[in-house]
Amino acid sequence: MLGRVFASTVCVLPLLVTQVAAMPAASETASAFANLASLLPCQPDIEILAEDLGYRKVAQTQIDKDYADIEYSDVLNQTHLTVSFEGTPIGAQFSVLLDIPETDQVYADTVVTALRRDWSLPESVHLQNLASGTAQFWTVELPKGVAQITVRHDNMTTQISGTLEPQTRGIPLPC
């Protein structure tokens, strides 16, 4: 009897470990990114949603008053989220970046398909002159402004970024 219990445990344990270490589905990642990007430039709102999505704050960087970023990681430290602010001569620029390592081109393509479906996007514009990898981008109207959305895949990493057009200096943020 003990032998059967042990054999069953040995057979089930690898399945449980595999499920815990599994990468989030590309369509779920795309939806999470779309929700996060729609909150730009409101970092406190993004922080609340990030925590709801299972991310925890792991680092914060501030360089003078012109640059700051907050980095988050999922529980397994597989996926990373960075929310950034940069003061530029033409205004404040806000961005969100989702970095998913250990992914292949199929994963990146599935993210693109999901984003196109979720936001009713046209065929993407492919970026030219890349040394390696692929990148596609769109200009998207978000609730609080226009953003450049990019999906990039290179070196077994998929990155999804959204950069809001610079916010005019002196105008309060729409948060």
Steps between C-alpha positions, in 0.01 A plus 500: 500500500776745595673419172189604300465826694867578438471412130192720467675789674805465276277507190290800613784715637661579159158605370454744788849645454436541127174685563661739750786591265277540192515831313176700494299451182579757231137612476488558879826694481362717219181573696698585814722735297199668336346562842826637642567725198146640513581644843796710375612751634346415839775306677303450826217335301753283313654395832160385634425303182853352495449368853158360399671322208754340738796736455700630794721808509868399493687824426459872453745734331494877495756717324455865590147616426514404132491122513343235720398141456339234712571136431264215584537124471253214505516247783728264306725787384431402137319807371610855573304822484658845492305825528707806405480878503741725311499879493586616147524849349160448334323358806469206735518159339350192668547138399432145603712200397419132546806276459436126459817287474524141378244552224515418131380675185168311512434651845575851369277443195218382727540818711474707180185314393342546844583874509357546151182323609468684837561846353362438147840589356591492131791301365809617685788704364819294502810683614785489255878462541490269799823310547297204624154422626174662405309808606156631412331820608176694494376841602208445737248737656497422873252650750747770606692563177665354193773238545751312292461126567787269405532123515861389464645150502873430509734262676215286647335805660173670412460864601177696479531873553268796495624858502247779543551815294670767713267680737526879474692661784286674760178316419378276784505126435157347426514271804 
